[in-house]
Amino acid sequence: MPPLDVILWVFLAAYIVHIIDETVIGEGFTRKIQVWFWPQYHIGMFFWFNFGCITAIALSNTLYDLFGGHWVVLALLWPFGFATHGVTLHLWWSIRHRAYFSGLLTSPLYWIIVYFIVRYAYRAGQISDSDFLWGVALGIGIVGGFLTFAPTYIFPALARRRQIAGTKP
């Protein structure tokens, strides 16, 4: 099995494949978010968010590649956060609406990568217990939480507030 740094770069590749899934399969992620949650969401937001994530993941992986050690926590945030996102956004809303939510098809790639991290990196001693727990907890809590609630509840509520505030005399 490849070392952890290779698994983390494979995660970035899986994320890019996931973005393609969200763009071309079904109605597309942007359209589903517009129809189900947030009418103001548009492809420009989708592009810049994903560009930022790709950049942050690449930077996190590079820092771990170059310096090792506790930098693994930053690199672990992404796979565990996106694996959570696959369950709490793509799977949950597909079940809830009984319709395909773009991105569900490639979410299992995240789950496989998380399995590889646990089985072949953590259990093999490449990651300390504390670094692993911090990476998993922060990934699920911050990245997974943001990806779950921001496009479905937080940003739509802020947009409605702004719209209501703009319509008051």
C-alpha positions as CSV (number, residue, x, y, z in Angstrom):
1,M,0.0,0.0,0.0
2,P,1.3,3.5,-0.8
3,P,2.5,5.8,2.0
4,L,0.1,8.3,3.5
5,D,1.4,11.3,1.4
6,V,0.4,9.4,-1.8
7,I,-3.0,8.5,-0.4
8,L,-3.6,12.2,0.4
9,W,-2.7,13.2,-3.2
10,V,-5.1,10.5,-4.4
11,F,-7.8,12.2,-2.3
12,L,-7.2,15.4,-4.2
13,A,-7.6,13.6,-7.5
14,A,-10.9,12.0,-6.2
15,Y,-12.1,15.5,-5.2
16,I,-11.5,16.7,-8.8
17,V,-13.4,13.7,-10.1
18,H,-16.2,14.6,-7.6
19,I,-16.4,18.1,-8.9
20,I,-16.8,16.8,-12.4
21,D,-19.6,14.5,-11.1
22,E,-21.3,17.5,-9.5
23,T,-21.0,19.4,-12.8
24,V,-22.1,17.0,-15.5
25,I,-24.2,14.2,-13.9
26,G,-27.9,14.7,-13.3
27,E,-29.1,18.2,-13.0
28,G,-25.8,19.3,-11.5
29,F,-24.9,20.4,-8.0
30,T,-25.5,24.1,-8.6
31,R,-29.0,23.5,-9.9
32,K,-30.0,21.1,-7.0
33,I,-28.8,23.7,-4.5
34,Q,-30.8,26.4,-6.3
35,V,-34.0,24.4,-6.4
36,W,-33.8,22.7,-3.0
37,F,-32.2,25.3,-0.8
38,W,-30.7,28.5,-2.1
39,P,-32.0,30.2,-5.3
40,Q,-29.2,32.8,-5.4
41,Y,-26.5,30.1,-5.7
42,H,-24.8,30.2,-9.0
43,I,-22.0,28.5,-11.0
44,G,-19.5,31.3,-10.2
45,M,-19.9,30.5,-6.5
46,F,-19.4,26.8,-7.2
47,F,-16.3,27.5,-9.2
48,W,-14.6,29.8,-6.7
49,F,-15.5,27.6,-3.7
50,N,-14.0,24.5,-5.4
51,F,-11.0,26.4,-6.6
52,G,-10.3,27.5,-3.0
53,C,-10.7,23.9,-1.8
54,I,-8.4,22.5,-4.4
55,T,-5.8,25.1,-3.5
56,A,-6.2,24.5,0.3
57,I,-6.0,20.7,-0.1
58,A,-2.9,21.0,-2.3
59,L,-1.3,23.4,0.2
60,S,-2.2,21.1,3.1
61,N,-0.7,18.0,1.3
62,T,2.4,20.0,0.3
63,L,3.0,21.1,3.9
64,Y,2.7,17.5,5.1
65,D,4.9,16.3,2.3
66,L,7.6,18.8,3.1
67,F,7.5,18.9,6.9
68,G,5.6,15.8,8.0
69,G,4.8,15.6,11.7
70,H,1.8,17.5,13.0
71,W,1.1,18.9,9.5
72,V,-0.8,15.6,9.0
73,V,-3.7,17.1,11.0
74,L,-4.3,19.8,8.4
75,A,-4.0,17.2,5.6
76,L,-6.5,14.8,7.3
77,L,-9.2,17.5,7.7
78,W,-10.1,17.2,4.0
79,P,-10.7,13.5,3.5
80,F,-12.6,13.1,6.7
81,G,-14.6,16.2,6.1
82,F,-15.5,15.3,2.6
83,A,-16.3,11.7,3.6
84,T,-18.8,13.2,6.1
85,H,-20.1,15.5,3.4
86,G,-20.8,12.5,1.2
87,V,-23.1,11.0,3.8
88,T,-24.7,14.1,5.3
89,L,-25.3,16.0,2.1
90,H,-25.2,13.8,-1.0
91,L,-26.6,10.6,0.5
92,W,-29.0,12.2,3.0
93,W,-30.6,14.6,0.6
94,S,-30.8,12.0,-2.2
95,I,-32.8,9.8,0.2
96,R,-34.8,12.6,1.6
97,H,-35.8,14.0,-1.8
98,R,-35.9,10.6,-3.5
99,A,-33.8,12.0,-6.3
100,Y,-30.1,11.9,-7.3
101,F,-28.1,14.6,-5.6
102,S,-25.1,15.3,-7.9
103,G,-21.9,14.1,-6.2
104,L,-23.4,11.0,-4.7
105,L,-21.9,8.7,-7.4
106,T,-18.4,9.7,-6.5
107,S,-18.8,10.1,-2.7
108,P,-17.8,6.4,-2.1
109,L,-14.3,7.4,-3.4
110,Y,-13.9,9.5,-0.2
111,W,-15.1,6.6,2.0
112,I,-12.5,4.3,0.3
113,I,-9.7,6.8,0.8
114,V,-10.7,7.2,4.5
115,Y,-10.6,3.5,4.9
116,F,-7.1,3.4,3.3
117,I,-6.0,6.2,5.7
118,V,-7.3,4.3,8.7
119,R,-6.1,0.8,7.6
120,Y,-2.8,1.5,5.9
121,A,-1.6,4.7,7.6
122,Y,-3.1,5.1,11.0
123,R,-3.1,1.4,12.0
124,A,0.4,1.0,10.4
125,G,1.7,3.7,12.8
126,Q,2.3,6.5,10.2
127,I,0.0,8.8,12.2
128,S,0.1,9.3,16.0
129,D,-3.1,8.8,18.0
130,S,-3.4,12.5,18.9
131,D,-2.8,13.7,15.3
132,F,-5.3,11.2,14.0
133,L,-8.0,12.2,16.5
134,W,-7.5,15.9,15.9
135,G,-7.5,15.5,12.1
136,V,-10.7,13.3,12.2
137,A,-12.5,15.5,14.8
138,L,-11.7,18.8,13.1
139,G,-12.3,17.4,9.6
140,I,-15.8,16.1,10.6
141,G,-16.6,19.1,12.7
142,I,-15.3,22.0,10.6
143,V,-15.1,20.8,7.0
144,G,-17.9,18.2,7.2
145,G,-20.1,20.6,9.2
146,F,-19.5,23.5,6.9
147,L,-20.1,21.4,3.7
148,T,-23.3,20.0,5.3
149,F,-24.9,23.1,6.7
150,A,-23.5,26.1,4.8
151,P,-25.2,25.5,1.4
152,T,-28.4,24.0,2.9
153,Y,-29.2,26.2,5.9
154,I,-26.7,28.9,6.8
155,F,-26.2,30.7,3.4
156,P,-29.8,30.4,2.4
157,A,-30.9,31.9,5.7
158,L,-28.4,34.7,5.3
159,A,-29.7,35.4,1.8
160,R,-33.3,35.5,3.0
161,R,-32.3,37.9,5.8
162,R,-30.5,40.2,3.3
163,Q,-33.5,40.0,0.9
164,I,-35.9,40.9,3.8
165,A,-33.7,43.7,5.0
166,G,-33.4,45.1,1.4
167,T,-37.2,45.2,1.0
168,K,-38.0,47.1,4.1
169,P,-38.8,50.8,3.6
